[in-house]
Amino acid sequence: MNRAYKTTAVVLRGRTYGEADRILTLFSTERGKMDAIAKGSRRTKSHLAGRLEMGNEVALTMHRGRNLDIVVSADIENAYWQNLVAPEKYAAANLIIELVDAFCEPDLAMPEIYALLTGALRAIGRSDESLGLVPRFSLLLLGALGLAPPLDTCVLCGASLVEKNAWLDSEQGGFAGEECRPNWRDPLALSETDMENLRALAAPRGTASAAVHATPAVTHAIETLVNHHLGRRPKSGAHAAEFAKS
């Protein structure tokens, strides 16, 4: 059995191990999320030093290990990290990386999410409003995972929501029409314009109707949906919220 193989991956995160090693969480083209060890990578003279930073897309030569696969060599394909060091860009990149790490199961190739992740990292590095790109990424991520709610019909009764106001039913993980709005609480309301914006955010890149930035109500709604499916608020969300307020 040949234990050596090659793959391309994005570095999601890393943690120190021993005196000079790092354990990495990678999102690869062939295996999806995976852990690996980069031996000696914390040494300044290591050929791996500086290449395995968060967000970088790297071409890897790997060796299959008993518990963890070993990074033998790494060549940078796209050095996204160098464009993510500004505080707001780092906050946005850290949040989308946390979402991929949290939602994706290990050893499951997800090419659609890989393309979504690398595209988002590239866009964040180039944008002056990097946090504004997170809602669209989050909604597209939910869609790729099969978790995005219908945007044209009420999640409760199935009636059309086209050209109508709506509200978010976070317990059902979807949007409902005014006729299904409860009297006993004040839900998150979305106007007809907000719903149009939501559909535009969900549209594939390059289509005429696609939008990049979300309205405040839509931003809140998408964050609520993410928290609902994740079962918690992302740790990076609080950090990102501080920049959004400033």
C-alpha positions in Angstrom: 0.0 0.0 0.0 1.4 3.4 -1.0 1.2 5.6 2.0 2.2 8.8 0.1 -0.4 11.0 -1.6 -1.0 14.6 -2.7 -3.9 16.9 -2.1 -4.8 20.6 -2.1 -6.3 22.0 1.1 -7.1 25.2 2.9 -5.7 25.5 6.4 -8.6 26.0 8.8 -6.7 26.2 12.1 -3.7 24.8 13.9 -2.6 24.2 17.4 0.8 23.6 19.0 1.9 20.0 19.7 5.1 19.2 21.6 8.1 21.4 21.2 8.1 22.0 17.5 5.0 20.4 15.9 1.6 21.6 14.9 -1.7 19.7 14.5 -3.6 21.2 11.6 -7.3 21.0 10.7 -7.4 21.1 6.9 -10.2 21.3 4.4 -9.0 19.3 1.4 -10.4 18.8 -2.1 -10.4 15.0 -1.9 -11.3 14.3 1.7 -13.0 17.4 3.0 -12.1 18.2 6.6 -9.2 16.3 8.1 -6.6 16.6 10.8 -2.9 16.2 10.1 0.4 16.8 11.9 3.2 19.1 10.6 6.3 17.9 12.3 8.9 20.5 13.1 6.8 23.3 11.4 7.3 25.7 14.4 11.1 25.7 13.9 12.2 28.9 12.0 14.3 26.9 9.6 11.6 24.4 8.7 10.6 24.3 5.1 7.0 24.4 6.3 7.4 27.5 8.3 5.1 30.4 7.1 3.2 28.2 4.6 0.6 26.6 6.8 -1.0 29.8 8.1 -4.8 30.0 8.6 -6.6 30.6 5.3 -3.7 29.6 3.0 -4.5 27.2 0.2 -1.6 24.8 -0.1 -0.6 21.9 -2.3 0.5 19.1 0.1 2.4 15.9 -0.1 1.1 13.7 2.7 2.1 10.4 4.3 -0.6 8.2 5.8 0.0 7.8 9.6 -1.4 5.4 12.1 -3.4 8.1 13.9 -2.8 11.3 12.0 -1.5 11.8 8.4 1.8 13.7 8.2 2.5 16.8 6.1 5.7 16.0 4.2 5.8 19.2 2.1 3.6 22.2 1.4 3.6 24.7 -1.5 1.4 27.7 -1.4 -1.2 27.8 -4.1 -3.0 31.0 -2.9 -1.5 33.0 0.0 -4.9 34.3 1.3 -3.4 34.8 4.8 -1.3 37.8 3.8 -4.5 39.7 2.8 -6.4 38.7 6.0 -4.1 40.2 8.7 -6.1 43.5 8.9 -8.4 43.1 12.0 -11.8 43.3 10.3 -10.7 41.0 7.4 -9.3 38.5 10.0 -12.6 38.6 11.9 -14.6 37.9 8.8 -12.2 35.1 7.6 -12.1 33.6 11.1 -15.9 33.4 11.2 -16.4 31.7 7.9 -13.6 29.3 8.7 -15.2 28.5 12.0 -18.5 27.8 10.3 -16.9 25.4 7.8 -15.1 23.6 10.6 -18.3 23.4 12.7 -20.7 22.3 10.0 -18.6 19.9 7.9 -18.0 16.3 8.9 -14.5 14.8 8.6 -13.5 12.7 5.6 -16.3 13.8 3.4 -15.4 15.5 0.1 -17.5 18.7 -0.4 -16.2 20.4 -3.6 -19.0 22.9 -3.6 -18.1 24.1 -0.1 -14.4 24.0 -1.0 -15.1 26.4 -3.9 -17.3 28.5 -1.7 -14.6 28.8 1.0 -11.8 29.7 -1.3 -14.0 32.2 -3.1 -15.0 33.8 0.1 -11.4 34.1 1.4 -10.4 35.7 -1.9 -13.2 38.2 -1.7 -12.6 39.1 1.9 -9.0 39.8 1.2 -10.0 42.2 -1.6 -13.0 43.9 0.1 -13.1 47.1 2.1 -16.4 45.8 3.7 -15.3 42.3 4.5 -17.8 41.6 7.3 -20.6 42.5 4.9 -19.7 39.4 2.8 -20.4 37.0 5.7 -24.2 36.8 5.4 -24.1 35.7 1.8 -21.4 33.1 2.5 -23.4 31.8 5.5 -26.6 31.5 3.5 -24.8 29.7 0.6 -23.1 27.4 3.1 -26.5 26.4 4.5 -27.7 25.8 1.0 -24.8 23.6 0.1 -25.4 21.6 3.3 -29.1 21.2 2.5 -30.1 23.4 5.5 -31.3 26.6 3.8 -35.0 27.2 4.2 -37.4 27.8 1.3 -37.5 31.5 0.5 -40.6 31.6 -1.7 -43.1 29.7 0.5 -44.2 29.8 4.2 -42.5 27.2 6.3 -45.7 26.7 8.3 -48.5 26.6 5.7 -46.8 26.5 2.3 -48.4 29.8 1.0 -46.4 31.9 -1.3 -44.1 34.6 0.1 -43.4 36.3 -3.2 -44.0 40.0 -3.0 -45.0 39.8 0.6 -43.7 40.6 4.1 -42.5 37.7 6.2 -41.1 36.8 9.6 -38.5 34.4 10.8 -39.7 31.3 12.7 -36.4 30.4 14.3 -37.8 27.3 15.9 -38.8 25.9 12.5 -35.7 27.3 10.9 -37.6 29.1 8.1 -39.7 32.1 7.1 -43.5 32.4 7.4 -46.1 34.7 6.1 -48.1 37.4 8.0 -51.1 35.2 8.2 -49.1 32.7 10.3 -47.6 35.4 12.5 -48.1 34.6 16.2 -49.9 37.0 18.5 -48.0 36.0 21.6 -44.6 37.2 20.6 -42.8 39.8 18.5 -40.8 37.8 15.9 -38.1 39.1 13.6 -40.0 40.8 10.8 -38.8 41.1 7.2 -40.2 43.5 4.6 -40.9 42.6 1.0 -37.6 44.4 0.2 -35.8 42.3 2.8 -37.2 39.1 1.3 -36.1 40.2 -2.2 -32.6 40.8 -0.8 -32.6 37.4 0.9 -33.4 35.7 -2.5 -30.7 37.8 -4.2 -28.1 36.7 -1.7 -29.0 33.0 -2.3 -28.7 33.4 -6.1 -25.6 31.9 -7.7 -22.7 34.1 -8.5 -22.9 35.7 -11.9 -26.7 35.7 -12.2 -28.3 39.0 -12.8 -30.3 38.9 -9.6 -27.4 38.1 -7.3 -26.6 40.4 -4.4 -23.5 40.6 -2.3 -24.5 42.6 0.8 -27.5 42.0 3.1 -29.9 44.4 4.7 -29.7 44.7 8.5 -32.8 42.6 9.0 -31.5 39.9 6.6 -28.2 39.9 8.3 -29.9 39.3 11.7 -32.1 36.6 10.2 -29.2 34.7 8.6 -27.2 34.9 11.9 -30.2 33.5 13.7 -30.6 30.6 11.2 -26.9 29.7 11.5 -27.2 29.7 15.3 -30.3 27.6 15.1 -28.7 24.9 13.0 -25.3 25.1 14.8 -27.0 24.9 18.2 -25.0 27.8 19.5 -23.5 31.1 18.5 -20.1 30.8 16.7 -17.3 31.9 19.0 -16.0 34.2 16.3 -19.4 35.9 16.0 -18.9 38.1 19.1 -15.5 39.3 17.7 -17.0 40.1 14.4 -20.0 41.9 16.0 -17.6 44.3 17.7 -16.3 45.5 14.3 -19.8 45.7 12.9 -20.7 48.2 15.7 -17.7 50.4 15.2 
